[in-house]
Amino acid sequence: MARFATIALLAAALVVPASYTQAGVYSPDEPTPFRVRPDGTAEELPFGPTFEGPFAVRFGKRLNEADAVRKLDTNTDRAELLKRIEALKAMPGEAAALSGAYLRAGNPTAALNLLAPLSRSRSPDFRVLAHFAHAHAARGEWDEAVRWHQSAVLDAEFPADLPGTTPEQRKWLLKVERQYYTKWLQVHRQRAATKLPPDREEVFPLFGVKFVNDAGRYEPGKLAAAEKAKLPPDAVAIVQQLLLWAPWDTGLYWLLAELYAADGRVRPADAIFFQIANSRQYSNRQQLMDHRHVVRAAAEKASQEAPADVPLVADAPPEMPLPADGDFLPSSGKVLAVGAVFGVVVLVLLALQFRAIGRRLRGGCGPTG
């Protein structure tokens, strides 16, 4: 119960109106957080069992920046972003950075007004066109978003000097833009056109995967081989990147929960399902609620086997690597050093105590008048 109370509070803090977006926003003041492997795939950011991992922290910051409801004295993320917007307004030639800040602040109209004249340039800037497309997406103008995003990836060069990125990261980001963000736009355009009732909505089909086992049933930790083959090796990292660009997209958030559940990581999946069903008001999606019920049971079993306050090995932050086998205890040298320091402290305290006692004894035997 205590864990769910914590999740509920965090979930309420992470709610954001659906009009906000920051998909494909490139900010010069924030490095790309995903490490890229030699094979060109990216490492995911740990989520943590209940919203305390590096991904959850970044995700919460994106939501805070777009939250215009909370007061600025309690929402430091948004306060800092608004200060940056004011500074960028006074800097010429920073239209791309300023438009990205507008998008993160939940003001796509300001981004559109700023970028409209630049979008017609004969030498288009990728960031200008991408942000222009994302601003249209923020307003639910999916046809325009698709058109301008196609122009960005086909007519403009991806920036070779993108601040905070390595060449490998830029190559990976471009792949995400071309393959997965394009698909994300297309799915939203199709859903907007068909107007499918919420109770018939299924998992966001970014990868075309059905989350079932070999027998065709939904089972956490068991994904049919044919379905697993459809997933790229860095599927979680791809969805995480899209969510950092579009944290308001509950369909993507649901997809992240399904990826965790399919991999057997039922505790973070359960935490996300709880938030989606309650604070994001997705309890009218029948498939989501069916899956949530199964994941909840699996998470309860996992919690009995491993207490909720013990982080899962799979969720250890990359900045703090787990020790190798046999290295969990400190070395004998470290034990001796700590023991020596402790002994010195004890001796000093004893000396001070004896000195105080001696003073009291001498004072008691001295003259009284």
Beta strands, then each sheet from edge to edge (+ up, - down):
end
